Amino acid sequence: MSLLHSFRRRRKSASVAKDRLQIIIAQERSNLNSEDYLPMLREEILAVIAKYTKVDREHVRVDLQHRDNSAVLELNVMLPEKETV
């Protein structure tokens, strides 16, 4: 049986480390409270929207709801009226 193991390709340590890091990150994200990252997420979303259109910051709402084993992120953005010439 050891002869077969010598021919089998071993996973590289970088690949194993990457997989472990992804597991750790997923666990950390699942342990975060919504208050921890929602303000930062809201600011990043506003920055992306600002690249394309002007939006009043008070017209953006970000809500996170947990249901069963999933989380629902709801984003509401009131876009400005289209100006007519």
ChimeraX commands (.cxc) that place a marker at each C-alpha (Angstrom):
marker #1 position 0.00,0.00,0.00 radius 0.5
marker #1 position 2.91,2.36,0.68 radius 0.5
marker #1 position 3.99,1.95,-2.93 radius 0.5
marker #1 position 0.66,3.44,-4.08 radius 0.5
marker #1 position 1.06,6.39,-1.73 radius 0.5
marker #1 position 4.40,7.28,-3.29 radius 0.5
marker #1 position 2.78,7.65,-6.73 radius 0.5
marker #1 position -0.17,9.65,-5.48 radius 0.5
marker #1 position 0.30,13.38,-5.77 radius 0.5
marker #1 position 0.44,15.20,-2.45 radius 0.5
marker #1 position -1.32,18.47,-1.88 radius 0.5
marker #1 position 1.04,21.39,-1.70 radius 0.5
marker #1 position 1.32,23.13,1.65 radius 0.5
marker #1 position 0.16,26.41,0.09 radius 0.5
marker #1 position -3.07,24.76,-1.04 radius 0.5
marker #1 position -3.66,23.28,2.40 radius 0.5
marker #1 position -2.92,26.62,4.08 radius 0.5
marker #1 position -5.32,28.40,1.72 radius 0.5
marker #1 position -8.11,25.94,2.52 radius 0.5
marker #1 position -7.52,26.33,6.25 radius 0.5
marker #1 position -7.51,30.12,5.97 radius 0.5
marker #1 position -10.80,30.07,4.06 radius 0.5
marker #1 position -12.36,27.97,6.82 radius 0.5
marker #1 position -11.09,30.36,9.50 radius 0.5
marker #1 position -12.38,33.39,7.60 radius 0.5
marker #1 position -15.79,31.77,7.11 radius 0.5
marker #1 position -16.00,30.99,10.82 radius 0.5
marker #1 position -14.99,34.53,11.78 radius 0.5
marker #1 position -17.58,36.01,9.43 radius 0.5
marker #1 position -20.30,33.81,10.87 radius 0.5
marker #1 position -19.39,34.96,14.39 radius 0.5
marker #1 position -19.54,38.67,13.57 radius 0.5
marker #1 position -22.41,40.77,14.84 radius 0.5
marker #1 position -24.25,42.80,12.23 radius 0.5
marker #1 position -23.28,46.01,14.04 radius 0.5
marker #1 position -19.60,45.25,13.49 radius 0.5
marker #1 position -19.39,45.38,9.74 radius 0.5
marker #1 position -22.66,46.89,8.46 radius 0.5
marker #1 position -21.51,50.54,8.72 radius 0.5
marker #1 position -18.32,49.72,6.83 radius 0.5
marker #1 position -20.28,47.71,4.26 radius 0.5
marker #1 position -22.72,50.61,3.82 radius 0.5
marker #1 position -19.85,53.06,3.20 radius 0.5
marker #1 position -18.24,50.76,0.65 radius 0.5
marker #1 position -21.55,50.31,-1.17 radius 0.5
marker #1 position -22.07,54.08,-1.19 radius 0.5
marker #1 position -18.60,54.54,-2.68 radius 0.5
marker #1 position -19.41,52.13,-5.50 radius 0.5
marker #1 position -22.79,53.77,-6.20 radius 0.5
marker #1 position -21.13,57.21,-6.18 radius 0.5
marker #1 position -18.97,56.12,-9.12 radius 0.5
marker #1 position -22.08,55.91,-11.28 radius 0.5
marker #1 position -24.63,58.36,-9.88 radius 0.5
marker #1 position -25.12,60.92,-7.15 radius 0.5
marker #1 position -27.11,59.53,-4.22 radius 0.5
marker #1 position -28.05,61.16,-0.94 radius 0.5
marker #1 position -26.60,59.10,1.92 radius 0.5
marker #1 position -29.87,59.31,3.83 radius 0.5
marker #1 position -31.60,57.48,0.97 radius 0.5
marker #1 position -29.55,54.29,1.40 radius 0.5
marker #1 position -30.65,51.60,3.84 radius 0.5
marker #1 position -28.77,48.38,4.57 radius 0.5
marker #1 position -30.45,45.69,6.67 radius 0.5
marker #1 position -29.21,42.26,7.67 radius 0.5
marker #1 position -31.68,39.61,8.81 radius 0.5
marker #1 position -30.86,36.11,10.01 radius 0.5
marker #1 position -33.32,33.36,9.11 radius 0.5
marker #1 position -32.70,29.75,10.02 radius 0.5
marker #1 position -29.18,28.97,8.78 radius 0.5
marker #1 position -28.89,31.87,6.34 radius 0.5
marker #1 position -28.48,35.62,6.37 radius 0.5
marker #1 position -30.36,38.01,4.10 radius 0.5
marker #1 position -28.74,41.33,3.21 radius 0.5
marker #1 position -31.29,43.87,2.01 radius 0.5
marker #1 position -30.11,47.04,0.28 radius 0.5
marker #1 position -32.53,49.85,-0.56 radius 0.5
marker #1 position -31.28,52.83,-2.56 radius 0.5
marker #1 position -33.54,55.67,-3.64 radius 0.5
marker #1 position -32.06,56.94,-6.90 radius 0.5
marker #1 position -32.50,60.57,-7.92 radius 0.5
marker #1 position -35.15,61.51,-10.45 radius 0.5
marker #1 position -33.95,61.64,-14.03 radius 0.5
marker #1 position -33.49,65.25,-15.04 radius 0.5
marker #1 position -35.27,66.32,-18.22 radius 0.5
marker #1 position -33.72,68.91,-20.49 radius 0.5
marker link #1:1,2 radius 0.2
marker link #1:2,3 radius 0.2
marker link #1:3,4 radius 0.2
marker link #1:4,5 radius 0.2
marker link #1:5,6 radius 0.2
marker link #1:6,7 radius 0.2
marker link #1:7,8 radius 0.2
marker link #1:8,9 radius 0.2
marker link #1:9,10 radius 0.2
marker link #1:10,11 radius 0.2
marker link #1:11,12 radius 0.2
marker link #1:12,13 radius 0.2
marker link #1:13,14 radius 0.2
marker link #1:14,15 radius 0.2
marker link #1:15,16 radius 0.2
marker link #1:16,17 radius 0.2
marker link #1:17,18 radius 0.2
marker link #1:18,19 radius 0.2
marker link #1:19,20 radius 0.2
marker link #1:20,21 radius 0.2
marker link #1:21,22 radius 0.2
marker link #1:22,23 radius 0.2
marker link #1:23,24 radius 0.2
marker link #1:24,25 radius 0.2
marker link #1:25,26 radius 0.2
marker link #1:26,27 radius 0.2
marker link #1:27,28 radius 0.2
marker link #1:28,29 radius 0.2
marker link #1:29,30 radius 0.2
marker link #1:30,31 radius 0.2
marker link #1:31,32 radius 0.2
marker link #1:32,33 radius 0.2
marker link #1:33,34 radius 0.2
marker link #1:34,35 radius 0.2
marker link #1:35,36 radius 0.2
marker link #1:36,37 radius 0.2
marker link #1:37,38 radius 0.2
marker link #1:38,39 radius 0.2
marker link #1:39,40 radius 0.2
marker link #1:40,41 radius 0.2
marker link #1:41,42 radius 0.2
marker link #1:42,43 radius 0.2
marker link #1:43,44 radius 0.2
marker link #1:44,45 radius 0.2
marker link #1:45,46 radius 0.2
marker link #1:46,47 radius 0.2
marker link #1:47,48 radius 0.2
marker link #1:48,49 radius 0.2
marker link #1:49,50 radius 0.2
marker link #1:50,51 radius 0.2
marker link #1:51,52 radius 0.2
marker link #1:52,53 radius 0.2
marker link #1:53,54 radius 0.2
marker link #1:54,55 radius 0.2
marker link #1:55,56 radius 0.2
marker link #1:56,57 radius 0.2
marker link #1:57,58 radius 0.2
marker link #1:58,59 radius 0.2
marker link #1:59,60 radius 0.2
marker link #1:60,61 radius 0.2
marker link #1:61,62 radius 0.2
marker link #1:62,63 radius 0.2
marker link #1:63,64 radius 0.2
marker link #1:64,65 radius 0.2
marker link #1:65,66 radius 0.2
marker link #1:66,67 radius 0.2
marker link #1:67,68 radius 0.2
marker link #1:68,69 radius 0.2
marker link #1:69,70 radius 0.2
marker link #1:70,71 radius 0.2
marker link #1:71,72 radius 0.2
marker link #1:72,73 radius 0.2
marker link #1:73,74 radius 0.2
marker link #1:74,75 radius 0.2
marker link #1:75,76 radius 0.2
marker link #1:76,77 radius 0.2
marker link #1:77,78 radius 0.2
marker link #1:78,79 radius 0.2
marker link #1:79,80 radius 0.2
marker link #1:80,81 radius 0.2
marker link #1:81,82 radius 0.2
marker link #1:82,83 radius 0.2
marker link #1:83,84 radius 0.2
marker link #1:84,85 radius 0.2
view
